[in-house]
Amino acid sequence: MACPLEQAMALMVTTFHKYSAKEGDKYKLSKAELKELLNKELPEIWLFLNPQKYFAEFKRLMMDLDHNKDSEVDFKEYVCFLACITMGFNEFFKDDPSKQHRRK
């Protein structure tokens, strides 16, 4: 059985391909695919972005992620996004361990 970190890496890959295969290039996320991925797989972050109220913020996020400016998010851009979100979580939790989710 794979270790938890290996499982997490596999989940990142399979999640990307679950959404990227829905339309167009099966190795890239369109704007609609990215919205669906965020909504279903990262709902707390999606709510934080509040796409209805902050459509411009989502548009900026898409532009920031799209390093090669092809209007889609490839796997490398997706992984960079997840790394940035993870670094943000680390900053949030490192000064106050009580904020971390505890296992029962």
Z-matrix of the N, CA and C atoms (Angstrom, degrees):
N
C 1 1.453
C 2 1.531 1 109.45
N 3 1.300 2 115.94 1 140.29
C 4 1.462 3 121.24 2 -178.51
C 5 1.529 4 110.81 3 -71.39
N 6 1.298 5 115.15 4 150.53
C 7 1.464 6 122.00 5 175.76
C 8 1.530 7 109.25 6 -70.66
N 9 1.332 8 118.08 7 159.53
C 10 1.462 9 120.66 8 -177.80
C 11 1.532 10 114.09 9 -55.51
N 12 1.322 11 117.77 10 -39.77
C 13 1.460 12 119.48 11 -179.82
C 14 1.528 13 110.83 12 -67.44
N 15 1.327 14 116.52 13 -39.20
C 16 1.468 15 119.98 14 176.27
C 17 1.530 16 110.47 15 -64.35
N 18 1.317 17 116.93 16 -39.13
C 19 1.465 18 121.04 17 177.02
C 20 1.528 19 110.65 18 -63.56
N 21 1.333 20 116.06 19 -40.92
C 22 1.467 21 120.25 20 178.91
C 23 1.526 22 111.08 21 -63.17
N 24 1.319 23 116.84 22 -41.25
C 25 1.468 24 120.20 23 178.84
C 26 1.528 25 110.63 24 -64.82
N 27 1.317 26 116.59 25 -43.28
C 28 1.465 27 120.39 26 178.34
C 29 1.529 28 110.76 27 -62.75
N 30 1.311 29 116.77 28 -38.54
C 31 1.456 30 121.21 29 178.86
C 32 1.533 31 111.35 30 -65.40
N 33 1.326 32 116.80 31 -39.62
C 34 1.470 33 120.03 32 176.77
C 35 1.533 34 110.58 33 -59.68
N 36 1.326 35 116.06 34 -43.66
C 37 1.471 36 121.03 35 -178.72
C 38 1.529 37 110.42 36 -67.30
N 39 1.329 38 116.61 37 -50.27
C 40 1.471 39 119.14 38 -176.87
C 41 1.529 40 111.85 39 -65.79
N 42 1.322 41 117.30 40 -34.34
C 43 1.463 42 120.33 41 177.61
C 44 1.523 43 110.53 42 -64.58
N 45 1.316 44 117.35 43 -44.10
C 46 1.465 45 120.55 44 177.31
C 47 1.528 46 110.08 45 -56.26
N 48 1.320 47 116.81 46 -50.11
C 49 1.468 48 120.29 47 -175.57
C 50 1.531 49 112.80 48 -71.76
N 51 1.307 50 117.36 49 -25.75
C 52 1.461 51 121.14 50 175.14
C 53 1.527 52 110.62 51 -60.06
N 54 1.313 53 116.66 52 -38.54
C 55 1.466 54 121.29 53 -177.44
C 56 1.526 55 112.41 54 -94.74
N 57 1.314 56 118.03 55 -33.89
C 58 1.470 57 119.74 56 -177.02
C 59 1.523 58 112.25 57 -69.08
N 60 1.305 59 118.06 58 -22.50
C 61 1.463 60 121.90 59 -176.45
C 62 1.527 61 113.31 60 -83.62
N 63 1.307 62 118.38 61 0.90
C 64 1.460 63 120.91 62 -173.92
C 65 1.526 64 114.09 63 -77.42
N 66 1.328 65 117.70 64 -33.89
C 67 1.461 66 119.95 65 -179.24
C 68 1.523 67 109.91 66 -154.08
N 69 1.308 68 116.81 67 154.33
C 70 1.460 69 121.17 68 175.98
C 71 1.518 70 113.24 69 58.55
N 72 1.320 71 115.25 70 -139.96
C 73 1.460 72 122.64 71 -178.71
C 74 1.524 73 109.63 72 -65.45
N 75 1.328 74 116.83 73 120.93
C 76 1.464 75 119.71 74 -176.28
C 77 1.519 76 113.68 75 -74.02
N 78 1.331 77 117.07 76 -3.14
C 79 1.462 78 121.13 77 178.39
C 80 1.527 79 112.69 78 -110.84
N 81 1.346 80 115.89 79 14.18
C 82 1.467 81 120.51 80 179.07
C 83 1.518 82 109.21 81 -142.09
N 84 1.331 83 115.53 82 152.44
C 85 1.459 84 121.81 83 175.77
C 86 1.519 85 109.32 84 -96.35
N 87 1.313 86 116.35 85 124.32
C 88 1.461 87 120.05 86 171.72
C 89 1.531 88 107.73 87 -75.43
N 90 1.304 89 116.71 88 173.90
C 91 1.459 90 120.96 89 177.91
C 92 1.536 91 110.10 90 -58.94
N 93 1.328 92 116.77 91 -44.38
C 94 1.468 93 121.11 92 179.77
C 95 1.525 94 111.38 93 -65.15
N 96 1.317 95 117.25 94 -41.06
C 97 1.467 96 120.78 95 178.73
C 98 1.524 97 110.89 96 -65.39
N 99 1.321 98 116.95 97 -40.24
C 100 1.464 99 120.34 98 178.10
C 101 1.521 100 110.40 99 -63.85
N 102 1.323 101 117.65 100 -43.21
C 103 1.468 102 120.98 101 178.17
C 104 1.527 103 110.43 102 -59.60
N 105 1.320 104 116.50 103 -44.67
C 106 1.461 105 120.16 104 -179.77
C 107 1.531 106 110.95 105 -64.27
N 108 1.320 107 117.09 106 -43.89
C 109 1.467 108 121.23 107 178.21
C 110 1.525 109 110.19 108 -58.79
N 111 1.319 110 117.42 109 -48.40
C 112 1.466 111 120.46 110 -179.64
C 113 1.521 112 111.19 111 -62.29
N 114 1.316 113 116.00 112 -42.98
C 115 1.464 114 121.28 113 -178.03
C 116 1.523 115 111.62 114 -63.86
N 117 1.319 116 117.71 115 -42.04
C 118 1.457 117 121.28 116 -174.41
C 119 1.522 118 114.39 117 -92.00
N 120 1.319 119 117.77 118 -33.23
C 121 1.464 120 120.67 119 -173.13
C 122 1.523 121 113.56 120 -102.93
N 123 1.315 122 117.18 121 -23.31
C 124 1.475 123 121.93 122 178.86
C 125 1.532 124 108.47 123 -132.43
N 126 1.330 125 117.29 124 59.37
C 127 1.471 126 119.23 125 -172.49
C 128 1.525 127 114.55 126 -62.55
N 129 1.321 128 118.26 127 -34.18
C 130 1.465 129 119.68 128 179.73
C 131 1.531 130 110.61 129 -66.95
N 132 1.323 131 116.07 130 -40.39
C 133 1.468 132 119.91 131 177.57
C 134 1.515 133 109.72 132 -68.21
N 135 1.330 134 116.37 133 -40.50
C 136 1.462 135 121.09 134 179.26
C 137 1.522 136 110.19 135 -60.47
N 138 1.341 137 116.90 136 -43.81
C 139 1.462 138 120.11 137 178.00
C 140 1.522 139 111.11 138 -64.76
N 141 1.329 140 116.42 139 -36.73
C 142 1.460 141 120.65 140 177.55
C 143 1.522 142 110.04 141 -61.88
N 144 1.340 143 116.83 142 -40.75
C 145 1.460 144 120.50 143 178.84
C 146 1.526 145 111.60 144 -69.12
N 147 1.353 146 117.18 145 -25.24
C 148 1.455 147 123.47 146 179.53
C 149 1.528 148 110.75 147 46.23
N 150 1.330 149 117.46 148 70.22
C 151 1.456 150 121.18 149 -171.77
C 152 1.524 151 114.91 150 -60.16
N 153 1.349 152 118.06 151 -31.27
C 154 1.455 153 118.52 152 179.17
C 155 1.534 154 111.24 153 -68.30
N 156 1.313 155 115.54 154 -40.48
C 157 1.458 156 119.92 155 -177.97
C 158 1.525 157 112.02 156 -82.33
N 159 1.323 158 115.81 157 -33.26
C 160 1.454 159 120.47 158 -174.04
C 161 1.521 160 111.87 159 -119.65
N 162 1.324 161 116.12 160 52.26
C 163 1.463 162 120.52 161 179.82
C 164 1.526 163 110.67 162 -54.33
N 165 1.318 164 117.00 163 -38.89
C 166 1.471 165 120.81 164 179.35
C 167 1.527 166 110.79 165 -62.45
N 168 1.343 167 117.16 166 -34.86
C 169 1.462 168 120.39 167 178.78
C 170 1.523 169 110.96 168 -67.12
N 171 1.336 170 116.68 169 -40.38
C 172 1.465 171 119.22 170 177.43
C 173 1.518 172 110.03 171 -65.56
N 174 1.311 173 116.09 172 -41.24
C 175 1.471 174 120.13 173 178.42
C 176 1.533 175 110.16 174 -60.63
N 177 1.330 176 116.22 175 -41.42
C 178 1.466 177 120.63 176 178.25
C 179 1.521 178 110.81 177 -66.26
N 180 1.335 179 116.76 178 -40.84
C 181 1.462 180 120.64 179 176.76
C 182 1.522 181 110.12 180 -58.47
N 183 1.326 182 116.33 181 -46.98
C 184 1.464 183 120.54 182 179.73
C 185 1.526 184 110.02 183 -60.35
N 186 1.312 185 117.60 184 -42.87
C 187 1.468 186 121.00 185 -180.00
C 188 1.527 187 110.70 186 -65.97
N 189 1.334 188 116.61 187 -39.64
C 190 1.465 189 120.50 188 179.37
C 191 1.529 190 111.43 189 -66.40
N 192 1.322 191 116.37 190 -38.89
C 193 1.459 192 119.99 191 179.64
C 194 1.520 193 111.83 192 -70.14
N 195 1.313 194 116.17 193 -33.62
C 196 1.457 195 122.39 194 -173.21
C 197 1.536 196 110.20 195 -82.70
N 198 1.318 197 115.78 196 75.34
C 199 1.464 198 121.40 197 -175.85
C 200 1.525 199 112.85 198 -61.00
N 201 1.324 200 117.55 199 -37.35
C 202 1.466 201 119.50 200 -177.43
C 203 1.531 202 112.83 201 -90.15
N 204 1.331 203 116.87 202 3.06
C 205 1.466 204 124.28 203 173.50
C 206 1.529 205 113.55 204 57.38
N 207 1.344 206 116.00 205 43.30
C 208 1.464 207 119.53 206 177.04
C 209 1.533 208 111.62 207 -103.98
N 210 1.328 209 116.79 208 11.68
C 211 1.471 210 124.40 209 179.14
C 212 1.527 211 113.41 210 65.85
N 213 1.316 212 116.86 211 19.81
C 214 1.451 213 122.86 212 175.39
C 215 1.522 214 108.14 213 -140.61
N 216 1.336 215 115.85 214 161.71
C 217 1.459 216 121.32 215 179.80
C 218 1.525 217 107.81 216 -110.44
N 219 1.332 218 115.63 217 114.76
C 220 1.469 219 118.82 218 178.16
C 221 1.528 220 109.43 219 -84.99
N 222 1.325 221 116.56 220 178.49
C 223 1.461 222 120.44 221 -175.03
C 224 1.529 223 111.79 222 -61.37
N 225 1.311 224 117.40 223 -41.61
C 226 1.466 225 120.70 224 -179.62
C 227 1.531 226 110.34 225 -61.89
N 228 1.314 227 117.06 226 -43.22
C 229 1.463 228 121.36 227 179.32
C 230 1.533 229 110.70 228 -65.86
N 231 1.323 230 116.40 229 -38.52
C 232 1.473 231 122.51 230 177.32
C 233 1.537 232 110.49 231 -62.84
N 234 1.320 233 116.84 232 -45.59
C 235 1.464 234 120.65 233 -179.89
C 236 1.531 235 110.06 234 -64.68
N 237 1.306 236 118.05 235 -38.77
C 238 1.474 237 121.08 236 176.78
C 239 1.524 238 110.42 237 -61.56
N 240 1.329 239 116.60 238 -41.05
C 241 1.461 240 121.62 239 177.40
C 242 1.529 241 110.38 240 -60.83
N 243 1.340 242 116.81 241 -48.85
C 244 1.461 243 120.25 242 179.83
C 245 1.523 244 111.33 243 -62.13
N 246 1.328 245 116.56 244 -37.72
C 247 1.467 246 120.28 245 177.91
C 248 1.528 247 110.38 246 -63.76
N 249 1.314 248 117.72 247 -42.12
C 250 1.471 249 120.84 248 179.22
C 251 1.520 250 111.24 249 -65.02
N 252 1.328 251 116.90 250 -42.47
C 253 1.461 252 120.70 251 177.87
C 254 1.537 253 109.69 252 -62.88
N 255 1.313 254 116.98 253 -42.64
C 256 1.462 255 121.75 254 179.67
C 257 1.523 256 111.08 255 -63.86
N 258 1.324 257 117.13 256 -39.94
C 259 1.473 258 120.01 257 177.11
C 260 1.525 259 110.32 258 -64.06
N 261 1.325 260 116.65 259 -37.81
C 262 1.463 261 120.31 260 176.64
C 263 1.519 262 111.51 261 -62.73
N 264 1.342 263 116.58 262 -42.62
C 265 1.454 264 120.37 263 176.64
C 266 1.525 265 110.63 264 -61.52
N 267 1.310 266 116.68 265 -42.03
C 268 1.468 267 120.61 266 179.31
C 269 1.527 268 110.49 267 -59.87
N 270 1.307 269 116.81 268 -45.11
C 271 1.474 270 120.18 269 179.16
C 272 1.527 271 110.93 270 -62.55
N 273 1.330 272 116.14 271 -41.33
C 274 1.454 273 121.07 272 -178.85
C 275 1.526 274 111.34 273 -63.90
N 276 1.339 275 116.71 274 -42.12
C 277 1.457 276 121.06 275 -174.48
C 278 1.523 277 114.75 276 -87.70
N 279 1.318 278 118.70 277 -23.79
C 280 1.462 279 118.85 278 -169.69
C 281 1.526 280 113.59 279 -67.00
N 282 1.309 281 118.06 280 -30.51
C 283 1.459 282 119.55 281 -178.94
C 284 1.522 283 113.19 282 -89.02
N 285 1.339 284 117.38 283 -12.16
C 286 1.458 285 120.61 284 -178.66
C 287 1.525 286 109.46 285 -143.97
N 288 1.331 287 117.00 286 85.97
C 289 1.467 288 120.61 287 -178.51
C 290 1.517 289 113.50 288 -58.67
N 291 1.328 290 119.17 289 -20.56
C 292 1.465 291 121.12 290 -179.59
C 293 1.519 292 111.58 291 -66.81
N 294 1.332 293 118.40 292 -17.45
C 295 1.468 294 121.88 293 179.32
C 296 1.523 295 111.85 294 -76.21
N 297 1.327 296 116.86 295 -19.57
C 298 1.461 297 120.29 296 -176.18
C 299 1.517 298 110.66 297 -69.27
N 300 1.342 299 114.23 298 146.02
C 301 1.461 300 120.34 299 174.59
C 302 1.525 301 108.31 300 -68.05
N 303 1.278 302 115.87 301 133.56
C 304 1.461 303 119.87 302 179.70
C 305 1.524 304 108.82 303 -105.13
N 306 1.326 305 114.77 304 140.46
C 307 1.468 306 120.34 305 175.58
C 308 1.508 307 108.67 306 -82.97
N 309 1.289 308 115.39 307 143.62
C 310 1.479 309 120.08 308 178.74
C 311 1.499 310 110.00 309 -96.42
